[in-house]
Amino acid sequence: MVNALTKNITSLFKLASIISIPYFGLILLGFFVIPESLIYIKEVIGFGFLTLIVFSITVIFSSNKMRQFLSLVFLTLLSFLVFVKLSFYHNYGVKISASALFVIFETDTTESSDFLSNYFDGFVFGLAILFLIIVPILAKLLLNKTNISGRFRYISVLAISTVVASSYAINKRFDAENIVVTSITSYSEFISLRKDLKTDLAKPVSNYVNVTKIDTTAQTHVVIIGEATSNWHMQLYGYNRPTNPKLSKIREQLIVFDSVISPHVHTVMSLDKILTLSDMQAPNKKNNTSIVQLANAAGYDTYWISNQRPVGLHERISSIIANAAKEKYFVATDNSDDIIYDEALLPILDKVLKKPSKQKIIFLHLIGTHGRYSSRFPESYNYFKDNSLNSKFKHDKAFKLINEYDNAIRYNDNIVNSVIDKVRQQNTNSFVLYFSDHGDELFDTIDFIGHNEYQATRPMYEVPFIAWLSDEYKLDFNPTKQYNNFTKRAYNLEDFIYSFADLAKIRFNQMDSTKSIFSDRFFRKPRLIRDNEDYDLRLKTLEN
């Protein structure tokens, strides 16, 4: 009896030791990677409960074969979760959150590869080898050499009770530290949001706003939506490289707003606010309306021309908004690795400009300077190649990527200028608006490339916002208005829909001209980012 009991206890101890290998890895490496002691303690306790759950499920079964199988499956899962946790802390200094998962849900395979190319450094690669290869192999060898069969009386009752108690503890105290819980909750919220957006925003006209238009003259307007372009690397904004040679030549014709930010640094959350009535105060606004629906209701013919793939894991938010347009053109329609430059949009733009409709608004969605910068410009625009950069961080990776990013911006300069030139040739009442959904950090303030809301650096938020107005537009609507007096206004693009409506002379029942950067009634309000943090107060804190 005593020998049998000892054997069973030894068996369970061996099983617990093997399953806990990833947990011990988190305890050891997390001490060096997780930045704050309290966060470290919560992560260790929370993951301890998760490890206890999978151990308890495994011991419900008494056979050695079943325990070996479940142990290997659960250990592989735990190893993967530890890898994700530690690599995320290493890269961003915080735990993985719902906002990060939203971005993953919205991502296609090409964007995933772009992200991973920047995510994996030597340390993360080492973690991957350790937790995704070495630990499972080691566990397999130990399991093959160890007899972990055996049964206690009432073990199933005890194991089930442990699962219930541990699950309760995670749900009540450690849900934020549990990637599984966070993923399930975030995915549920993502699907709910997507369903609401599709219900409200995909149809041509919204039922929630009453729209009128002031003017019925012939008009052609273009809104250019850029991607990942920071004004920190634009010559128009004082950058010390000639990244805007063409726009600089027509600088006097442009209205260049120099204090504009994006509400988020990820496309999915950013465009949800920029292109609709949603904002930080009402991020999941019910009865929502988009700028495309406003234009439709005002009598414009609307066109959406995009170099962004229409689907990620599901339809993108921008694609849902695009569905409301009268005509839609997507030049990138699959997950192939083909490189399509933004110039592919220009022939379609020419075609649309020639259409006989009297009043049209065209939305151009660029790939812009999105990650994997070397794929965003043709070889003829490989202009910057030197290492004599005025960069805070001087190493080969920085030199290479900054050159690629600046080349992408120089190419983007050509695209925006070409659009303006084509619209100018229409000789009609027209405007062109250009902005980017967010920016990127290119070793400007920290030793980092890309964008995330954890570091939240200035280059990630500070984006170009440029307007070009035709002579006919200025003459018809307000020949004496001095728009260049407005360029210093501090503005958050979450209010873009009001500026768009103001410039397009669209009036609707929820119009608020104090939120239009073009209005004489403009009123500066706190510029909120991420978790309702005041951007300008954040800047003051960082400066001090």
Secondary structure as UniProt FT lines:
FT   HELIX           2..19
FT   HELIX           21..33
FT   HELIX           37..59
FT   HELIX           64..92
FT   HELIX           98..105
FT   HELIX           109..119
FT   HELIX           122..129
FT   HELIX           130..134
FT   HELIX           135..145
FT   TURN            153..154
FT   HELIX           155..173
FT   HELIX           175..177
FT   HELIX           179..201
FT   STRAND          211..213
FT   STRAND          219..226
FT   HELIX           231..233
FT   HELIX           235..237
FT   HELIX           245..249
FT   HELIX           251..253
FT   STRAND          254..257
FT   STRAND          260..261
FT   HELIX           267..274
FT   TURN            283..284
FT   HELIX           291..297
FT   TURN            298..299
FT   STRAND          301..306
FT   HELIX           317..322
FT   TURN            323..324
FT   STRAND          327..330
FT   HELIX           342..345
FT   HELIX           346..353
FT   STRAND          359..365
FT   TURN            368..369
FT   HELIX           373..375
FT   HELIX           379..381
FT   HELIX           396..424
FT   TURN            425..426
FT   STRAND          429..436
FT   STRAND          441..442
FT   STRAND          449..450
FT   TURN            453..455
FT   HELIX           458..461
FT   STRAND          465..469
FT   HELIX           471..477
FT   TURN            479..480
FT   HELIX           483..486
FT   TURN            487..488
FT   STRAND          491..492
FT   HELIX           493..495
FT   HELIX           496..503
FT   TURN            504..505
FT   STRAND          506..508
FT   TURN            509..510
FT   HELIX           513..515
FT   TURN            517..518
FT   TURN            520..521
FT   STRAND          528..529
FT   TURN            530..532
FT   STRAND          533..534
FT   HELIX           535..543
//
